[in-house]
Amino acid sequence: MAGSMGLVVRFWAAASLCVNAFPSFRTKVPNGFRVTCPTGAEGCLPGDTSAGQPGSICNGIGHRTCAGATLPLNPFGQALQKYNYTWTRELCEEDSDGDGLTNGEELGDPCCLWEDYDTPSIYTGTFAASHPGVPNVASGYVRPACATTAPASKAAKMNTFNPWEEQRQAEMFIDNYQIPAARTTYVDFAFNFPDESMDLFHVVFAEVILRSPEYLHHFIVKGCTKKWPDDKVGKALGWAESRTLNSCDTAFGSWASGMTIVHEPSWLGRPVGSAARIVALQIQAHFNNPSRVPCQISNDGIRIHYTPSLRNETATEFASTQLSVNSAIGVPAGKKRFFVTRSCLLDVKDDLGQPAKFHVASTWNHAHLLASEMYSELTQGSQTMDFGSASIWHPDNQYNRNLLSMNVTLQTGDHIQTTCVFNSLDRTETVHFGLEISDEMCHATFVGWPGNVRANCSGHLWVGELSDDEPGLGLALRHKEKASGFVWDGSDLYTGGNMLGGSMRTMKCGDIPQAQGWCPTIVGAMKANASLDCNTDLSDYNRILDGQTIMTICCSQACSALCPGHPLCPASNTTATFDESLCRAQTTSTGSSSLPGQTTTRGTSSLPVSDCYGAQLAASVALLLVVLIGDL
């Protein structure tokens, strides 16, 4: 079962490898973060000697240069690709660079005993790893006894069934959804969980079935308390029905490039079924079509691997940062290491409101095109530790990072500092935080157990800039909040909350995707009210709209019907339109699984609308609509 998951994710990775080197590949080989840079190699970076790295490290060990993202792949990179980016015995025993040492001998695993996320032996953890893709002088090497190289502890198996568990799977597909010829589309789809043979199951893992990789940016999956009507299953939901019909308020999982939707160790499951009050799903899809290509069809879907053999624990999660929409926060152009950080003081309680503990299993980050580094730092009492940071991070590799070996338990009073670092050297304008791929975001989410515990955090966000060689950890001590000048109180997870100091807003023509259904009425109401115009600040109607005008929400429609001569309007408001009814329907057949107990359902889709990213802003637009109409 884990193998089928890997095929989907790894196929995507292999297809993308021609452009990008993915940081998560270093977790798949022993000492992937500690390979000494060969003499004369390009792209070497200084190592963190305090963390056991050599003075100069090679990050792209499968590529032409140590910087990665350079072709052709070197012999080790070709071998890694051949073995599906998995540290197999065959890959370990191969001598890729022909220097007389096997790949395992060069990386400190000569007996091929290490697997992903194992705690290395003293021998492996202190071994001076050499480059397995570049010939080294092999003279003098003495192979140790295998007993001294065995991992100190084995990592928990992730995303796989236990031998005693009954294995089932359900597949749910978008059925021939015509992706709009629009730059950004948010749309919610309805699906029913098809297995009613029991009232409770545990999801072992869930994966995306990716069929339109050029256009699908993310899935956000929520659990629903009621089944969808048959005529809604798989189809796109309008704004009102997606929020009122089925009480879809339970976080189930998320996917972006490189992730799995649900990512669990062998004792942890996501509950689903009537007893868990999840009998259906609502899946938000974000389609990105910047070239506005017409007639593109989505048959993307999800595959849920689940079992009626209930596990000991159920999963839950919390986010320390989910900054998604705020035009007053931006990444200035021409910055190499601009950061957004949040200071987060934890409050951990069970469902009864009593003090509780949250055991951490994994973490994942989300951001867009400019993000290059992610840092999380945990402080418990007087002890501070790295908490799943990624000093090299890629937006096409938003992988789940296993933190089980840290054995961390969170409780009230603990502190987390989470930081996103952005590189905007190739930009000429500020990039603000918003819904489009060309905007930015900053998320940090932690998954753990038990399922009846809720962790919440409070604290401010601020921005700043790191110097070239400055570490990302300990940032709050060197870049204090009071010195930033740009601070938000963190009272709203998605917007950053109230602005306490500074604004980075630059006005530009903008069309908020989930607001477009309201725009004709709002524009009409403004036309009928002489006291309102295209420069009216909408913060009087809701604080989340601070600094916004109709031009930053419904620009295209405002330029056409309200203020065509406004400076923010494009030189020409005439855009070529495409009659999408001319697109011919396309269908994609769904393959079947040979697993016993498989259940399969299909579906379809349609209107742009946002869920977690845009709920606050959509509600604000709705409020604005009511107020404007009331003024007439």
C-alpha positions in Angstrom: 0.0 0.0 0.0 2.8 2.4 0.8 4.3 1.6 -2.5 1.2 2.8 -4.4 1.3 6.1 -2.6 5.0 6.5 -3.4 4.4 5.9 -7.1 2.1 8.8 -7.4 4.2 11.2 -5.5 7.5 10.1 -6.9 6.2 10.1 -10.5 5.5 13.7 -10.0 8.9 14.4 -8.5 10.7 12.6 -11.3 8.8 14.5 -13.9 9.8 17.8 -12.2 13.4 16.9 -11.6 14.5 18.3 -14.9 14.0 21.7 -13.4 14.3 21.5 -9.6 16.3 19.8 -6.9 14.0 18.9 -4.0 15.3 19.3 -0.5 13.3 16.3 0.8 15.5 14.0 -1.2 18.3 14.5 1.3 16.1 12.9 4.0 16.0 9.7 1.9 19.6 8.9 2.1 21.9 8.5 5.2 23.8 11.7 6.1 22.0 13.5 3.3 22.6 16.8 5.2 26.3 16.1 6.0 28.0 15.3 2.7 31.4 17.1 2.4 31.7 19.2 -0.7 34.3 17.7 -3.1 37.4 19.8 -3.9 36.7 22.2 -6.7 32.9 21.6 -6.7 30.5 24.4 -7.6 27.6 25.5 -5.4 29.1 24.5 -2.0 27.6 26.2 1.1 29.1 26.7 4.6 28.0 24.0 6.9 26.7 24.4 10.4 29.5 22.8 12.4 27.5 23.2 15.7 24.9 20.7 14.1 27.6 18.2 13.1 28.0 19.4 9.5 31.3 19.7 7.8 32.7 23.2 7.1 31.5 23.0 3.5 28.5 20.9 2.5 27.0 19.7 -0.8 23.2 19.9 -0.9 22.5 18.7 -4.4 24.3 15.4 -4.2 22.5 14.0 -7.2 23.2 17.0 -9.5 26.0 18.4 -11.6 26.8 21.0 -9.0 26.3 21.0 -5.2 23.8 23.8 -5.5 21.3 21.3 -7.1 18.8 22.0 -9.9 21.6 21.5 -12.4 21.7 18.9 -15.2 22.7 16.4 -16.1 22.3 14.3 -13.0 25.5 12.8 -11.8 25.9 9.0 -11.5 24.4 9.0 -8.0 21.5 11.1 -9.0 20.7 8.7 -11.9 20.9 5.8 -9.5 18.6 7.5 -7.0 16.1 8.1 -9.7 16.4 4.5 -10.9 15.5 3.3 -7.4 12.5 5.6 -7.1 14.2 8.0 -4.7 14.4 5.2 -2.0 17.4 4.0 -0.1 17.2 0.4 -1.1 19.8 -2.3 -0.5 20.5 -2.2 -4.2 21.2 1.5 -4.3 23.3 1.2 -1.1 25.5 -1.5 -2.5 26.0 0.1 -5.8 29.3 2.1 -6.5 27.7 4.8 -8.5 30.9 6.9 -9.1 33.2 3.9 -9.6 35.7 4.9 -7.0 35.9 1.6 -5.2 33.5 2.5 -2.4 29.8 1.6 -2.4 27.2 4.4 -1.9 26.6 3.1 1.6 30.3 3.1 2.5 30.5 6.7 1.3 27.5 7.8 3.2 28.2 6.0 6.5 25.8 3.0 6.0 28.2 0.3 4.8 25.9 -2.6 5.8 22.8 -1.0 4.3 20.8 -1.0 7.6 19.5 2.6 7.6 16.0 3.7 6.5 14.2 7.0 6.3 14.3 9.0 9.6 16.1 6.2 11.5 18.2 7.6 14.4 21.7 6.8 13.2 24.3 4.9 15.1 27.3 6.8 16.6 29.4 5.5 13.6 26.9 6.8 11.0 26.1 10.0 12.8 29.8 11.0 13.1 31.0 9.6 9.8 32.6 12.1 7.4 30.3 11.4 4.5 31.9 11.7 1.0 30.1 12.4 -2.2 28.7 9.2 -3.8 28.4 10.8 -7.2 32.0 12.1 -7.5 35.0 9.8 -7.4 37.0 10.0 -4.1 40.3 8.5 -3.1 39.3 5.2 -1.5 42.6 4.2 -0.1 42.8 3.5 3.6 39.1 2.8 4.1 38.4 0.1 6.6 34.9 -1.4 6.6 33.5 -1.5 10.2 31.6 -4.4 11.8 27.9 -4.1 10.9 26.9 -4.2 14.6 28.5 -0.8 15.0 26.5 0.7 12.1 23.0 -0.5 13.0 20.7 2.5 13.7 20.3 3.5 17.3 16.6 3.3 16.8 14.3 2.5 14.0 11.8 5.2 12.8 8.1 4.6 12.9 6.7 3.4 9.6 4.6 6.1 8.0 1.7 5.8 5.6 1.4 2.0 5.7 -1.0 -0.6 7.1 0.0 -2.8 10.0 0.1 -6.5 9.2 -3.0 -7.3 11.3 -5.2 -4.5 9.8 -7.9 -5.0 7.2 -6.9 -2.9 4.1 -9.6 -0.9 2.3 -9.4 2.1 -0.1 -11.8 4.6 -1.6 -11.2 6.7 -4.7 -13.0 9.9 -5.4 -12.6 11.8 -8.7 -13.5 15.1 -10.2 -15.4 14.2 -13.3 -14.6 16.3 -16.3 -14.5 19.7 -14.6 -13.7 22.4 -17.1 -11.0 24.5 -15.6 -11.9 28.2 -16.2 -9.7 30.2 -18.6 -8.9 32.4 -15.6 -5.6 33.0 -13.7 -6.9 31.8 -10.3 -9.9 29.6 -9.5 -11.0 28.3 -6.1 -13.8 25.7 -6.2 -15.3 23.4 -3.7 -16.3 19.8 -4.6 -18.7 17.5 -2.7 -18.0 13.8 -2.1 -19.6 11.2 0.1 -17.5 8.6 2.0 -18.8 5.5 0.3 -18.3 2.8 3.0 -21.3 2.5 5.5 -20.5 -1.1 6.6 -19.3 0.3 10.0 -19.8 3.6 11.9 -16.1 4.2 12.5 -12.9 3.7 10.5 -9.4 5.0 10.7 -7.7 6.5 7.7 -4.1 5.2 7.5 -3.1 7.7 4.8 -4.6 9.6 1.9 -3.0 10.8 -1.3 -3.8 12.9 -4.3 -4.4 11.3 -7.7 -2.8 14.1 -9.8 -4.0 14.3 -13.4 -3.7 18.0 -14.2 -0.3 18.9 -12.6 0.0 22.0 -14.8 -3.1 23.5 -13.1 -3.9 22.0 -9.7 -2.1 23.9 -6.9 -3.7 22.5 -3.7 -6.5 20.5 -2.1 -7.9 21.3 1.3 -10.1 18.5 2.6 -12.7 19.0 5.3 -15.1 16.4 6.9 -18.8 16.9 6.8 -21.5 15.7 9.2 -24.2 14.9 6.6 -24.2 13.1 3.2 -24.4 15.2 0.1 -27.5 14.7 -2.1 -26.7 12.3 -5.0 -27.0 15.1 -7.5 -24.3 17.1 -5.7 -21.7 14.3 -5.3 -18.6 15.3 -7.1 -20.0 18.5 -8.4 -18.9 22.0 -7.8 -20.6 23.9 -5.0 -21.8 27.4 -5.0 -20.7 29.8 -2.3 -23.8 29.5 -0.2 -24.3 25.7 -0.4 -20.6 25.0 0.3 -21.0 26.7 3.6 -24.5 25.9 4.7 -25.6 22.5 3.6 -23.4 20.0 5.4 -21.5 21.6 8.3 -18.1 20.8 6.8 -16.0 22.1 9.6 -13.6 19.3 10.6 -10.1 19.5 9.2 -9.2 16.3 7.5 -6.1 16.9 5.5 -4.3 19.1 3.0 -2.2 18.6 -0.1 0.3 20.7 -2.1 3.1 19.5 -4.4 5.2 16.9 -2.6 2.8 16.2 0.3 0.4 13.5 1.2 -3.1 14.5 2.3 -3.0 12.4 5.5 0.4 11.4 6.8 0.4 9.1 9.9 2.6 6.6 11.8 1.5 3.1 12.5 -0.5 3.8 15.7 -2.3 6.9 14.6 -5.4 7.2 12.4 -7.8 9.9 11.2 -11.3 8.9 12.2 -14.0 8.8 9.5 -17.6 7.5 9.6 -20.9 8.4 11.3 -19.4 7.9 14.8 -16.7 10.5 13.9 -19.3 12.8 12.4 -17.5 12.6 9.1 -19.7 10.9 6.5 -18.8 13.2 3.6 -16.0 15.4 2.4 -15.7 18.9 1.0 -12.6 19.4 -1.1 -11.4 22.9 -2.0 -9.3 22.9 -5.2 -7.1 25.8 -6.3 -6.5 25.8 -10.0 -3.8 28.0 -11.4 -4.1 28.9 -15.1 -2.0 32.0 -15.6 -1.9 31.7 -19.4 -5.7 31.4 -19.3 -5.7 28.3 -21.5 -9.2 27.3 -22.4 -10.8 23.8 -22.5 -8.6 22.2 -19.9 -10.3 19.3 -18.0 -9.7 18.1 -14.5 -10.2 14.5 -13.4 -8.0 14.9 -10.3 -9.0 13.0 -7.2 -8.0 11.5 -3.9 -7.3 7.9 -2.7 -8.1 7.2 0.9 -6.5 4.1 2.5 -8.4 3.2 5.6 -9.2 0.3 7.9 -12.0 -0.9 10.2 -9.2 -2.2 12.5 -9.1 0.8 14.8 -5.8 2.2 16.0 -4.8 3.2 19.5 -4.8 7.0 18.8 -6.5 9.5 16.6 -4.8 12.4 14.9 -5.3 16.2 15.3 -3.4 19.3 14.2 -2.8 22.9 14.8 -1.3 25.8 12.9 1.1 28.3 14.4 0.9 30.4 11.3 -1.5 30.5 8.4 -1.0 33.9 6.9 -2.8 33.9 3.6 -4.6 37.2 2.8 -3.4 40.6 3.8 -2.4 43.3 1.2 -0.7 45.3 4.0 1.9 42.6 4.3 4.3 42.1 1.5 7.7 40.9 0.4 9.6 43.9 -1.1 11.4 43.5 -4.4 15.1 42.8 -4.5 15.5 41.1 -1.1 17.5 37.9 -0.7 16.3 36.8 2.8 13.2 38.8 3.7 11.2 37.1 6.6 7.8 36.9 8.2 7.9 35.5 11.7 5.4 34.8 14.4 5.9 34.5 18.2 3.4 31.8 19.4 2.6 31.1 23.0 0.7 27.8 23.3 -2.5 27.0 25.2 -3.2 23.2 25.1 -6.5 21.8 26.4 -8.7 18.8 25.9 -12.3 18.9 24.7 -13.4 19.5 28.3 -11.2 22.5 28.6 -8.7 20.8 31.0 -4.9 21.1 30.6 -3.6 18.5 28.2 -0.5 17.4 26.3 0.0 17.3 22.5 2.4 14.7 21.1 4.0 15.8 17.9 4.2 13.5 14.9 5.1 15.7 11.9 5.0 19.2 10.5 4.6 20.8 7.1 4.9 24.3 5.6 3.1 26.1 2.8 4.1 29.1 0.8 4.3 30.2 -2.8 7.0 31.0 -5.4 9.4 33.2 -3.3 9.8 31.0 -0.3 13.2 29.6 0.2 13.7 28.7 3.9 11.4 27.6 6.8 12.2 27.7 10.5 10.4 26.5 13.6 12.0 26.9 17.0 10.5 25.4 20.2 11.2 26.7 23.7 10.2 24.7 26.7 11.3 26.3 30.0 15.0 27.2 29.5 15.6 24.7 26.6 15.3 25.8 23.0 15.5 23.4 20.0 15.1 23.3 16.3 11.6 22.1 15.6 11.5 20.8 12.1 13.3 23.6 10.2 14.2 23.5 6.5 17.1 25.8 5.7 16.5 24.9 2.0 12.9 24.8 1.1 11.2 24.6 -2.3 7.5 25.4 -3.2 7.3 22.3 -5.4 8.5 20.1 -2.5 6.2 20.9 0.4 6.8 17.6 2.1 5.6 16.3 5.5 8.6 16.3 7.9 8.7 13.4 10.4 9.4 14.7 13.9 8.7 11.5 15.9 12.4 10.9 16.7 12.4 14.2 18.7 9.8 12.8 21.1 8.3 16.2 21.7 5.2 16.8 23.9 3.7 20.3 23.9 1.7 21.8 26.7 0.4 25.2 27.8 3.2 27.8 28.2 5.5 26.3 25.5 6.6 28.8 22.9 7.1 28.3 19.1 8.7 30.8 16.8 7.9 30.1 13.1 9.5 31.9 10.3 9.2 32.0 6.5 12.1 33.4 4.5 11.6 34.7 0.9 13.9 35.5 -1.9 12.6 38.3 -4.2 15.8 39.2 -6.0 14.2 38.7 -9.4 11.1 40.8 -8.6 10.6 44.5 -9.4 7.5 45.1 -7.3 6.3 44.2 -3.8 4.6 40.8 -3.6 1.7 40.8 -1.2 0.0 38.0 0.8 -3.0 36.8 -1.1 -4.7 33.9 -2.9 -2.9 33.7 -6.2 0.2 31.8 -7.0 1.9 35.1 -7.7 1.0 36.3 -4.2 2.6 34.8 -1.1 1.6 32.9 2.0 3.2 31.6 5.2 1.9 28.5 6.9 3.3 26.2 9.6 1.2 23.2 10.7 1.9 20.5 13.3 0.2 17.1 13.3 0.0 14.9 16.5 -2.2 13.2 19.0 -4.5 12.5 20.9 -7.5 13.6 18.9 -9.3 15.1 21.8 -6.7 17.8 22.4 -6.7 21.2 20.9 -3.6 23.5 20.8 -4.0 27.2 20.1 -1.4 29.9 20.1 -1.3 33.6 20.5 1.3 36.1 19.6 2.4 38.8 17.1 3.7 38.7 13.6 6.4 40.9 12.3 8.7 41.2 9.3 12.4 41.9 8.7 15.5 40.9 6.7 18.3 38.4 7.4 21.9 39.0 6.3 23.4 36.5 3.8 25.0 34.2 6.4 22.8 34.8 9.3 21.1 31.7 10.9 17.3 31.5 10.8 17.1 30.2 14.3 17.3 32.6 17.2 15.9 35.2 15.0 13.6 36.8 17.6 16.6 37.7 19.8 18.4 39.5 17.0 15.3 41.0 15.2 13.0 42.1 17.9 9.4 42.8 17.3 9.7 46.4 18.5 12.5 47.1 16.0 10.4 45.9 13.0 8.0 48.8 12.4 5.6 46.4 10.7 3.7 44.4 13.3 0.3 42.6 13.4 -1.3 41.2 16.5 -2.0 37.7 15.2 -5.7 37.8 16.3 -6.8 36.3 13.0 -4.8 33.3 11.7 -5.4 34.0 8.0 -5.0 37.7 7.8 -2.5 38.3 10.6 -5.0 40.3 12.6 -4.9 44.0 13.5 -2.1 46.1 12.3 -0.1 47.5 15.3 2.5 49.3 13.3 3.3 50.1 9.7 1.7 49.1 6.4 3.4 47.7 3.3 0.3 48.1 1.1 0.7 49.2 -2.5 -2.5 49.8 -4.4 -3.0 47.8 -7.5 -5.8 46.6 -9.7 -7.0 43.3 -8.0 -9.8 40.8 -8.5 -10.3 38.6 -5.4 -11.5 35.3 -6.8 -14.1 34.5 -4.1 -15.6 38.0 -4.3 -16.4 38.0 -8.0 -20.0 36.7 -7.5 -20.7 39.7 -5.3 -19.0 42.3 -7.5 -21.9 43.1 -9.9 -24.2 43.9 -7.0 -21.6 45.8 -5.1 -20.6 47.9 -8.2 -24.3 48.6 -8.8 -24.9 49.7 -5.3 -21.9 52.0 -5.4 -23.1 53.5 -8.7 -26.4 54.4 -7.0 -24.8 56.0 -4.0 -23.1 59.3 -4.6 -21.2 59.2 -1.4 -19.3 56.1 -2.5 -16.7 56.0 -5.3 -13.8 53.9 -6.4 -11.4 55.4 -3.8 -13.7 54.7 -0.8 -11.8 52.9 1.9 -13.9 49.9 2.8 -12.6 49.5 6.3 -15.7 51.3 7.6 -17.6 48.1 6.8 -15.1 45.6 8.2 -11.6 46.0 9.6 -10.3 43.1 7.5 -10.9 45.4 4.5 -8.6 48.1 6.0 -7.1 50.0 3.1 -9.1 48.1 0.5 -11.2 49.8 -2.2 -13.5 48.4 -4.8 -10.4 48.5 -7.1 -8.5 46.0 -5.0 -11.4 43.5 -4.9 -13.5 43.9 -8.1 -11.1 45.9 -10.3 -12.1 44.5 -13.7 -15.8 45.0 -13.1 -15.3 48.4 -11.5 -13.2 49.6 -14.4 -15.9 48.4 -16.9 -19.0 49.8 -15.1 -18.0 52.3 -12.4 -14.8 54.2 -13.0 -13.2 53.3 -16.4 -10.8 56.2 -16.2 -9.3 55.3 -12.8 -5.5 55.3 -12.7 -5.5 51.7 -11.5 -7.5 50.5 -14.5 -5.4 48.8 -17.2 -4.8 51.0 -20.3 -7.5 48.9 -22.0 -10.3 47.2 -20.2 -11.2 45.1 -23.2 -10.0 41.6 -22.8 -10.6 38.8 -25.2 -13.3 36.5 -24.0 -13.6 32.8 -24.8 -16.9 31.0 -25.0 -16.2 28.1 -22.9 -19.4 26.3 -24.1 -17.4 25.7 -27.2 -15.0 23.4 -25.3 -15.8 19.8 -26.1 -16.4 17.5 -23.0 -13.5 15.3 -22.3 -13.6 12.2 -20.1 -10.9 10.3 -18.3 -11.5 6.7 -17.3 -10.8 5.6 -13.8 -8.5 2.6 -13.2 -9.5 0.0 -10.7 -7.7 -1.5 -7.8 -7.1 -5.1 -7.1 -7.4 -4.6 -3.3 -10.3 -6.5 -1.6 -12.8 -4.2 0.0 -12.1 -1.3 -2.4 -14.9 1.2 -2.8 -14.9 3.8 -5.5 -16.9 6.9 -6.2 -16.7 9.6 -8.9 -17.8 13.2 -9.3 -17.6 16.6 -11.1 -17.2 20.4 -10.4 -17.5 24.2 -11.3 -17.5 27.8 -9.6 -14.5 29.7 -8.1 -14.7 30.0 -4.4 -12.3 29.8 -1.4 -12.7 28.0 1.9 -10.1 28.4 4.6 -8.0 30.9 2.7 -10.8 33.2 1.9 -13.6 32.7 4.4 -12.9 35.8 6.4 -12.6 38.0 3.3 -15.7 36.5 1.7 -17.7 37.2 4.8 -16.4 40.7 4.8 -17.5 41.2 1.2 -20.9 39.8 2.1 -21.2 42.3 5.0 -20.1 45.1 2.6 -22.9 44.1 0.2 -25.5 44.3 3.0 -24.3 47.7 4.1 -24.1 49.1 0.7 -27.6 48.0 -0.3 -28.9 49.3 3.0 -27.5 52.8 2.1 -29.6 53.0 -1.0 
